[in-house]
């Protein structure tokens, strides 16, 4: 069995961070209020950078758990009740 390289380990860490951010962003999308709005904007910034970098390097977002995800959907913010 081959040994995992540091590069491979770093890619796994990055993928897990992006998946956690995506899940948290989707959860925040269901919430209302100023705090939730701030969370959505923060996740939007983070995930947009990831998607832009993937595009720059011709990577398929599905390869790192972002298939079908559009960070721009986070900008459709609910108004606080």
C-alpha positions as CSV (number, residue, x, y, z in Angstrom):
1,X,0.0,0.0,0.0
2,X,1.4,3.4,-0.9
3,X,2.0,6.0,1.7
4,X,-0.1,9.2,1.6
5,X,1.9,12.2,0.6
6,X,1.7,15.6,2.3
7,X,0.2,17.0,-0.8
8,X,-2.5,14.4,-0.9
9,X,-3.2,15.0,2.8
10,X,-3.4,18.8,2.2
11,X,-5.9,18.1,-0.6
12,X,-8.0,16.0,1.7
13,X,-7.9,18.7,4.4
14,X,-8.9,21.4,1.8
15,X,-11.8,19.3,0.5
16,X,-13.1,18.7,4.0
17,X,-12.9,22.4,4.8
18,X,-14.8,23.3,1.6
19,X,-17.5,20.6,2.3
20,X,-17.9,22.0,5.9
21,X,-18.2,25.5,4.5
22,X,-20.7,24.5,1.9
23,X,-22.9,22.7,4.5
24,X,-22.7,25.6,6.9
25,X,-23.6,28.0,4.1
26,X,-26.6,25.9,3.1
27,X,-27.7,25.8,6.7
28,X,-27.2,29.6,7.1
29,X,-29.3,30.1,4.0
30,X,-32.3,28.8,5.9
31,X,-31.8,31.2,8.8
32,X,-32.9,34.8,9.2
33,X,-31.4,37.8,11.0
34,X,-28.3,39.9,10.8
35,X,-26.0,37.3,12.2
36,X,-27.1,34.7,9.6
37,X,-26.7,37.4,6.9
38,X,-23.1,38.0,8.0
39,X,-22.4,34.2,8.0
40,X,-23.9,33.9,4.5
41,X,-21.7,36.7,3.2
42,X,-18.6,35.2,4.8
43,X,-19.3,31.8,3.3
44,X,-20.0,33.5,0.0
45,X,-16.6,35.1,0.0
46,X,-14.8,31.9,0.9
47,X,-16.6,29.6,-1.5
48,X,-16.4,32.1,-4.4
49,X,-12.6,32.2,-4.1
50,X,-12.5,28.4,-4.1
51,X,-14.7,28.2,-7.2
52,X,-12.7,31.0,-9.0
53,X,-9.4,29.2,-8.3
54,X,-10.9,25.9,-9.5
55,X,-12.0,27.6,-12.7
56,X,-8.5,29.2,-13.1
57,X,-6.9,25.8,-13.0
58,X,-9.5,24.0,-15.0
59,X,-10.7,21.9,-12.1
60,X,-14.2,20.4,-12.0
61,X,-15.8,21.5,-8.8
62,X,-17.4,18.1,-8.5
63,X,-14.0,16.7,-7.8
64,X,-13.9,18.4,-4.5
65,X,-17.5,18.3,-3.4
66,X,-18.7,21.5,-5.0
67,X,-20.5,20.0,-7.9
68,X,-23.8,21.8,-8.6
69,X,-23.1,24.4,-5.9
70,X,-23.5,28.1,-6.9
71,X,-22.2,30.5,-4.2
72,X,-24.2,33.3,-5.8
73,X,-27.3,31.6,-4.4
74,X,-26.1,32.8,-1.0
75,X,-26.7,36.4,-2.1
76,X,-30.5,35.7,-2.2
77,X,-30.7,36.7,1.4
78,X,-33.9,36.6,3.4
79,X,-35.1,39.7,5.3
80,X,-35.1,39.4,9.0
81,X,-38.5,38.8,10.5
